[in-house]
Amino acid sequence: MRRDQIIGNRARIGYTVAALTTEVYPVDWYRIVPDGVSLMMITLPLGTRSPDDLEKCYQLSIEAAYTMAQAGADLVLLGGLPINISKGNKAIDLLIKNLEQEIGVKVSCSAIAQRNAFSALDTKKVCIVHPFLEDQNKRHEEHMNDYFGLETSGVFSGGYSLIELGKLPPNFALEWGRRAIMENPEADTLYFGCPHWTVIDAIKPLEEEFEVSVMTSLQAIAWESMRKAGVKDQIDGFGRLLRDF
């Protein structure tokens, strides 16, 4: 079959989904990427993010990478930052290197995608917005400080559970982002954690209104996937990251 006859004629991206349900992610993915960039997904049973859940998902994500490589993915990106770094902050780079050699296609992950995005944006101090309960604030702040090596100016919690993410209306991200950056004006970057709620329409308005960089998990994953797969299109409407880098 000729490559130009398939949906992913420019790049076929494999992605392991770390979520209870997957509803928003594919919709917003296809709003961001240009025609010819496709998405294949395998869902991981993340559950409550317990140590057992993380270990199970870690192993399943590796198995999924083999499957997607066999299916013809040009790049495999392992989703779920907590899963990516569950073996320690430094272990993921070695895993990615070894996995690339084993399956014969390019590999990245959510943690590395976001790390590269922060680097491209020259981020120094981050204000975090996430949709979860307040008991997740510490986890998000620790990831930002310990893995990304960035200073945090504040954490805003939306107050919802994993199972409720598909119910969140698009205006929540814009409203929460405004509140967060107004309470933490010293931040140079506003970060929206988790790619499974509707965030992408808030990126451009917040960047223009507050003159800060806005980075979201999904935006960074799409950017990393395309750039690593050789798709260099400058994409307008979803922030500096996709437009300028």
N, C-alpha and C positions, 0 to 999 in steps of 0.2 A: 504494500500500500504506500502511495506517495505521501510524504510528510505534509505537503501543502493541502491535502484533502482532509486532514483531521482538525479537531477543535484546537488542540495544542500545537499548532504548526510552528510557533516560535519557541515555546518552552512549555514542558509538562512538569509541573511542580507537585511533588508528593509531600503530604503534610500529615503528621500524627496529631490528632485532635485530643487535647486534654480537657474534657468537659463532660458534664452529665448529659447534656443534650447539645446538639450543634444546629443552630438555627440562623443566627445573625452572621456568623463568620463567612459562609460562602456567598451570601448576598453582597456584603460589603467588599469582599475580595474582588468580585467581578465588576463592581463599580470602580475600583481603583485601577486594576490592571488593563492594559490595552488588549485589543482583539488578538487572538493567537496565543495567549498565555492561559493555560488551563490548570485546574486544581484537582488532584486526586487525594482522597482523605481516608484514613483509617482511624477510628475512634478508640481511645484508651479509657478504661474504667477508672477514672480518677477518684470518684467517691468523695471521702471527707479529707483527703490529703494526709491520711495517717501514714506512718512509716511503712506499713504493709502495702497500702495503696501505691505509694511512691515506688517501692521496690518492684511491685507487679508491673506498673506502668513503664518503668525503666526498661525492664526486660522485654516487654511487649513492643516498645517503641523500636528496639533494635530488630526484633523479628519483622516488624512492619517495614522497616527500611529495606530489608532484603526483598520483601514482597513487592514493594513499589519499584525497586530497581528492576526486578524481573518483569514488571508490567510496562516498563519503558520510561520511567521518570528520568528527566534530565538532571534533576536535583531533588534531594530529599531533605526536608527541614523537620526536625524533631520538635514538636510543640510542648508547651508546659514548662515554664521556667523552673518551678519547684522540682519537677522531674529531672530536668537537665542537670541541675546542680546538686542533686540528692546524694551524689557520691563525693561531694566536696567541690569547692569553687574552682580548683585547678584541674579536676579530672575530666571535665567535659571537652577540653581542647584535644586531649589525647584520644578520647573516645571518637571524636569526629574524624581525626586524622586516620585512625585505624579502620574505622568503618568505611571511609572513602576507598581505602585500599582493598577492603574485603568485597564490597559490593560493586565497585567499578564505576560509580557515579559520584558527582559532587554532593557533599553533605554539609548542612549547617544546622542550627537549632535556634529556638526562640531566645535563649540567653545570649548567644553570640550575636544574633541579629540586632538585639537591643543594645548590646555593648558597642557594636559598630555604629549604630545610629547615634548614640550619645557622643561618640567620638567625632563623627562627621559634623554634628551640630555644635561641637566644642562646648559641651555642657559642663558646668562646674557645680551649680547648686540647683536642686530639683524640688519642686512641689509635686507631691504625689496625689492623684485622685484614683480611687478604686471603688467598685460598686458594692463591696462586701461589708460584713458587720465590722464593728470597731475592733473586735478581737483579732482581726487580720492586719491591723496597723503596724504592729511590731514586726511581723513577717516581711511586709513590704519595705519597711524602713531598713531592716537588716540586709535584705537583698541589695538595696540601693547602696548602702554603705560598704558592705563586705564584698559583694561580687563586683558591682560596677565601680566601686571606689569613689562614689560621689557624695557630696554633702546634701543633706535634706533640710529644707526649710519648714516643712510641714506635711501632714498627711490628712487627706479628707476621705472620710468613709461614707459611702452611699447608704449603707445599712440593709443590704439585701443579701440573699443566699444564692448559692450556685444555681439552684433549680429555678430561680426567679428571673434570671438575666434576660431571657427572651421577652419578658413583659415590660422591660424598661423603655419608656418612650425616648425618642431622639433628643428632646429638649433637655433631658436630665444632664447629659454630659456638658452642654453649654452652660447651664445654670450652675452646676457644681464646679465647673472649671472657673467661672467668673468669681464665685465665692472663694475658692481656694487661692487664686492668685491675688485677689484683693486683700486677703488675710496674710499673704506671704509675698509681698511685692519685691523682696530681695531675690527671689528665684529667677534664674535666667531661662529655665525650661519647665514647662508644665507637662507632667507625664501621666497618661491614663493607662493604668494596668489592666490586664485581661483583655483578650481579643474577642470575647463572646458577648459583648453588649454594644449597642449602637453608639459609636463615638465619632466616626470620621467626619460627620458634618459640622462638628464643633471645632475642628482643627484650624481651618482658615480664619473664621471669625475671631477666635481667641488670639491667634498670632497677630492679626491686624489691630485688634482693639488694645492689646496690652504690650505689643512689641516684644514678645518673648517667643522662643521656639516651643512648639507643641509636638510631642512625640507620643504615639500610641503603640501598643503591642502589635496590633494588626498592621498598622502602617509600616512599622519597622520590619515585620516579617515579610510583607509584600515587597518592600524595597530590597531587602537582603536577597530574597529569592530571585527577583528579576535581575539584579546586578550580577549576582554570582552565576546566573544562567545566561548572561550575555545580552539581556534586554536593557538597553540604556536610555529608553524614552524618558524625556522630562515630562512629568505628569503634573498638571496644574489643578488646583482646587482642593488638594488634601495636604497642604503644608510644605514648608521649605525642604524637608527631607526628600520628598519625591520630586520636587520641582528643580532643586539646585544641586543635588548630589547623585 
